[in-house]
């Protein structure tokens, strides 16, 4: 694969995966309501609307997915330094859990568009 097939300076799609504690799902939902709006207000994401999805793992425990697009490769790092975003992420931490299996309690792989 040549380096020119990956856009390393442009937007990055992130697929956030959360293993939400069943007894804290309502709290998680409340925190999630402010997540993307705070990212948008901070100027860290594109105008593309996010997707929030809910499903169950093989044991019937809730999994949430949020898909949105960082404005560029530096935006995620800037979010870590932003006081409002950091506060939201800190509020999420006790609402998610590690479980048996290959996934951590929360994961944030980033993807970049490729030209085929």
HELIX and SHEET records of a PDB file:
HELIX    1   1 UNK A    3  UNK A    5  5                                   3    
HELIX    2   2 UNK A   22  UNK A   24  5                                   3    
HELIX    3   3 UNK A   25  UNK A   41  1                                  17    
HELIX    4   4 UNK A   75  UNK A   81  1                                   7    
HELIX    5   5 UNK A   83  UNK A   93  1                                  11    
SHEET    1   A 4 UNK A  51  UNK A  56  0                                        
SHEET    2   A 4 UNK A  62  UNK A  70 -1                                        
SHEET    3   A 4 UNK A  12  UNK A  19 -1                                        
SHEET    4   A 4 UNK A 106  UNK A 111 -1                                        
END                                                                             
